[in-house]
Amino acid sequence: MKICWVTPLVMRSSIGRVGVEVARQLALRGHQVEILRCEDQEEPGEALHPTVLPVRHWRSYDLARLRTDFDAVIVNIGDNYLFHGGVFAILEAAPCLGIFHDFYLYNLFSGWLYYNGLDYRRHDAEIVATYGSQAEPVAVAIRSGQMPDMGEIARHAPMTEWLAGRCEAALAHANFYAPRIEAACPGPVAVTPLCCPDRATPPGPPKTESPLTITTVGVMNPNKRAEDVIRAMGGSDVLNACVYRLVGPISDEERARLEGVAAEVGFKGLTIDGAVDDGTLDQRLDEADIICALRRPVLEGASGSACEGMLSGRPTVVANAGFYGELPDDLVFKIGGEVAVDELRAVLERLAGDAALRRRTGAAARAWALETLNGARYAEAVETLVQAQITSRPLLAIGGRLGGELKAMGLAEGDPATARIGATLQKLFAPIEA
């Protein structure tokens, strides 16, 4: 097949890192793959993830050719407009398979409004069109600041369905948000674990002199719960002697806030690296004894940092919610989704005091991650879904036509006749068995 793989490619995008590996694996399976960059703007001199595949930016490509040049257009969707601003034009130009890296897409939606000069009326109209007239008070509360909490927005209007309805088929990375996609996407929907390229960071030898190191990796937003880790460590004689290292981009305000929390609880082991390059990240993972990959609220479809922790062979602490709750219970250390400090402290103290448990669980997690999160398996899942997407097109075409005619006749959406018609179409277009 000729595949157009749509992804951000800037080095700052973790989705880009995953995308390059999956595109490479699809090419190894015999497909002709080209990469179409979807960053809103092409910044000259911006460092990109390396690839030998042909690369173009969507603004310098005639999108009308997508339908004729490719058998499949696969669009990686994430909650960052500057990285994914081009997906809207691409979704309009051709039938696409959308890969939903994030469950919460309100920031992408908000960026779309802002960069297209759209006002509050369009904001409210899109939310109502997606979730029904009963969602109008929610729309007003969100844009007026009465609902600032991202967890509340995620419960009421994550805008997952808003994008899923623009896709012909869709892929999710966890089961918890798949029903939202299935409710809006007209074609086939599949769930497969995220691909996470291995950094080959094997478990190091037991430390004898240096303090135990607990590490959190990724963009240091408040929902990473670093404050809770600091409070848990500062309130423990065992953990107060450990190092807590934060590795990833952090704002000056968040750095100051976390340093203030550490001073408040008397914890002196906080080390904030900020943004680092891949080589330094490899080193920090090698130095880590425990990975904390907490989230509250859970906004992503899957967590690259949790996957990195498991691949590194380190015991990984997660919240029992969303994607994290679906990880095998015996391979990660789960605490309640509310991320209670006392519960977190107890888990960290247990791990700090049992080196054998750390090595045993870490090794088992790495073995599972190598088998489950690799690019070859992911590419096979994408290939299977693309085949289902192509096969479903005649059914979708006639279903859409009949649906339009029935709606024009005044048939209600919940009328029993719609279910009978749908079942008949499924039989008519069922695959022919050999």
N, C-alpha and C positions, 0 to 999 in steps of 0.2 A: 504493500500500500504506500501511497504518497501521503505523508503525515505532516501537517503544519503544527508545530509544538509552540504554543503561545505562553510566554513566561517572562517575568522580569529577569534581567541578566546581571544587574549591578551587583558587585561583590557584597554590598550591604544586605542583600535579600537572601534569607535562608531558603525561601521557596526557589530562588534561582539556583542555588547549590543542588537542591534535590532535583530540580527540573533538568539540569545538564546531565546528571547521571541517568535519569530515566530515558531521556532522549537518546543517550548513547546506547543504552540497552535495547531500545526499540530498533536502532540502526543495526545492532549486532544480530537482531532477529530477522534481518533481511529487508526491513522497511526503508524507504527513502524519506529521511527526516530533515526538515528545515525548521529553524528556530525563528519565530517572529517575536521580537521584543515588545512588551506591552507597557513599559514605563510611559507615563503621560508625556514626558519630554525626553529627548535624547541629549544628555549632557556631555559635551566633548571632554575627553580626558578622564571620564569616570571609569574606575577599575571594574572590569567584568570578570565573571566566572569563565575560565578557559574552556573552549570547545573547538573541535575540528569540524563541526557541522556548519553548514551555511547559515548565516545570521543576517537578519534585516530588522529595522525598526518599523513599527506599524505606520508611522507618519510618512515614511518614504516608500511605502508599498501600496499598489492599487488594490484595495481590499475587495473590489468587485471580482478579482481573479481568484479569490479563495474557493469559490464554488467549482471552478473549472480546473484549477491547478492541483487540487488535493482531493483525496478520497476521504480524509478525516481532518477536522480542525479541533484540536484539543487545547482548551483554555484553562490555565491555572488561575484560580481566583483567590485573592487574599484581601484582608481588611486594611489596605493602604492605598489610597488613591494615587499617590505619586508613583508607586510601583505598578499599579494595575489600571491606570486611567484609560489605557487603550482597549480594554476588554469590551467596553460598551459598543464601540464602533464595530469591533470584530464580531460580537454576538449578533449584531444587526445585519452584518454582511453575509453570513453563511450559517447553516445549521452546525451547532457546536456541541462538543462534549465538554461539560464544565467539571473541573476538579476543584472541590470546595475544601480548601486548606483551613478555612476558618468557619466556625459556626456563626459567630457574631460579625455581621457585615455592615453595621450601622455607620461606622466611620467611612467606609467606602462609599456608601450612599450619601453621607454628608459631604464628602469631598466632591462627588459628582454634582451635587446641588451648587456648591460654592464655585467650582471652577467653570460651571456652565452658566453662572449668573442667575440661578433660579431662586425664587424667594420662598417664604414660609407657606404660601398657598400651594406651591408644587410639593413641598415637603409633606404637608398634611394630605394632599390628594393621593400621593403615591402610597402612603401608609394605609389610607382608607381603601384604596384599590387592592392592596395586598391582603389586608386583614379584615376588611368589612367595615361597615358604617359604625359598628360598636367601638372601633379603634380610634375614632376621631378625638375623644378626650385624651387618649394616650399620646397621640401625635402632638396635641396642643401642649400637654404637660412636658414632653421631651424638649421641644424647641423653645419653650418659655423658661426652661431651667427648673421647673417644678419636679422633674424626674432626672436628677443628675447622675444617679447611681447606675453604672453600666450593667450591674446584675439585674436591676429592674428593667432596663431597656431590653436586655437579652431575653428576659421572660416574656415581654409583651410585644416587642417589635425588633427582632434581631436582623430583619431584612434578608434572611436566608432565602425565603420564598420569592422575594422580589427578583433575585438573580436566577434562582432555579427555574422560574417560569420563562426565562429567556434562553434556556438551554434545551437542546433536543434530547440529550442524555446527561447523566451526572454521576460523579463518583464522590463518595464520602469516605472519611478515614476512621469513623467510629459510628456505632449504631445509635448513639444518643440523639444525634441530629438528623439522621437519615429520614425519619418520618416527615420532617418539615420539607425536605427536598422532594420526597416522593409525592407529597400533596400538591406540589406546584409544577414539577417537571413532567412534561407529557410523555416522554420516552423512558427507556430502561434506566434504572438506578442501581448501582452496586456499592458495596462497602468493602474496602480493603485497607489493611494497615499502611501507615505512611512509610515511604521509602526513606531511609536514613543512611547515607553512605558511611561506611566504617572508617574511623580515624586510626584504627589499629593501636589503641591505647590499652595495653594489657595490664592486669592487676600488678602493681609493684610489690616488692618485698615488704614484709612487716617493718614498720618504723620502730626504731629503738630509742632515739633521742629527740627527734623533732616532734613538735606538738601535732596532735590529730587535726586534720584540716577538713572542714565541711565547706562545700562549694555550691554556689548557685550560678548558673550560666544563662545568659540571654539579656534582652532589654530589661532594665531594672525599673519596671513600672510598679506602682503600689500593689497591684494584684499578684505580684510575685511573692508577696508575704514575707519579704526579707525582715521587716520589722518584727514579725512573730518569731522568726528564728533567733534574732538578736535577743528578744525578751526571754525566750526559752533558754538560751545559753547563759545569759546574764544571771538568771535565777537558779543556776545549778553549779555546785562546787566542782562537779566532774567536767561540765562543758565550759565553764568559765576559763579553764586552762587551755582550751582549744582555739584554733584559728577559724574564723568565718570569712571566706573570700567571695567577693562578688565580681564576676567576670562578664562584662558586657556594657553596652552604652548606658549611660546614666546622666540625667540632667543635674545641673549644679544644685537645684532646689532639692531634688531627691537625695543627693549625696549629703547635703547639709542636714536634711531631716533624719536620715538613718544614723549619721554620726551623733546627732543630738539624742536619739533613742539609746545608742550605745553608752553615751555619757550618763544618761539618766539611770540606767540599770547597772552601771559600773562594769561594763564589758569592754575589755581593752584589746580583744583579739580581732576586731573588725578590720579587714583589708579590702579596699575598693580599687580594683584595677581599672575600671572603665572599659571603653572599647579596646579590643586587642586584635592582632592579626591571627591567621590560622595557626602559625607556628607557636605563638604564645598560648593560644587556646589549647593546643595539644599538650604543651608543658603543664598548664594549670590542671588539666584533666589527669595527667600523670601524677601530679602532686596531691590530688584529692584522695581522701579516704571515704567520704560520704558525699553523695549528691542530694541536694534539696531542690526538687522541681515542683514546688507548691503553686497552686493557683486558687484564687477566690476573688471574683467569680471566674468560672471557666468560660473562655470566649473562643478558644481555638478548636479546630476539628481534631487536631493531634498536636503533641508537643515535641518539637525537635530536641529541646533540652532534656526531657525525660528519656527520649530514645538515645541521646548521646550518653546519658548517665548509664543506661543499661549496657550499651555497646562498650563503654569504657571498663566494664567489669566492676564498677563500684556499686555498693548498695544504694538504692535510690528511694527517697522519701517523697510520697505524692499524697494529694488529697483524694479521698474516695468520691470523686464526682466527675461527670462527663467522660472524656476519653481516658483519664487516669483511672477511673473506677473500672474500666473494662480491661485494664492490664491484668495479667495473671496474678492472683493473690499471693502465690508463693515466690514471686520473683521481684516484687517491690514491697515497700513498707508503707501501708496506707493508714492515714489518719482521717478523722471525720471531715466532711466537706466544709464545715464551719471553721476549720483550722484552729482548734483550741490550743492555747499555748501550753497548758499542762500536759495534754496528750502528746503534743509534739515533743516536749521536753523528755517525757518518759521514753519515747521511741528513740530519740537521739542518744539518751543515756544508755539504753540497752545496746545500741550499735557501738557506741564508744567503748563499752566495756567488754566487747566480744569480738576480737579480731577474727576468730575462726568463722563466726557467723557472717561477718562482712565479706570474707574471701569466698565462702561457700555460696552465698546468695548472689554475689557479684558475678562469679563464674557461671552460674546457672542462667542468670539474666543475660549475660553476654552471648551464651550459646543460643538461647531463644531468639535474641535480637538478630544475630547473624543469619539465622534461618528464616526469620519472619519479615525483617525490615529491609531486605536486600533489594537492589534495583532490578535484578533479573525477575524475581517473583512479581514485583510491582508492574513491570513492563508487560508481563504475561496477563495480569489482571486488566490492564488498560486495553490490551489487544482484544481480549475476550469481550469487553464491554463495547468496544468500537464495532465488532462484528454484530453484536446484538442491536446496536444503534442502527446500523445499515439495514439489517434484516427487518427492523420494525418500521421503516419509513413508509411502505405501502399502507400498513395498518394505521399509522398516524395520519396519513394524508386523507384516507377515506373516513376515518373517525372524525377528523376536524371538519370535513365537509358535511357529514351527517349531523354532527353536533350543531353546526351553524344553522342547518335547515330546521332541526328540531327546536332550537331556540327561537327561530323566527316564527314557528308555529305556536309558540307559547308553552311548550312542554317544560314543566318545572324541573330543576336540577335533580331533585330527589325522587322524581317519578319512577316507579318500578320498571317502566318500559326502557329507561336508559340502561339499567343493569342487564336486561335481557338482550338489548341491542349490542352492548359491549361484549357479552359472553358469546354471542353469535359471531361477531367480528373476530374474536380471539380464535374461535374454531376455524373460521374461514382462512385465517392467515397463520395458522399454526405451522411450525416447520415440518417438512415432509421427512418422515423417518425412513432410513435405509432398510 
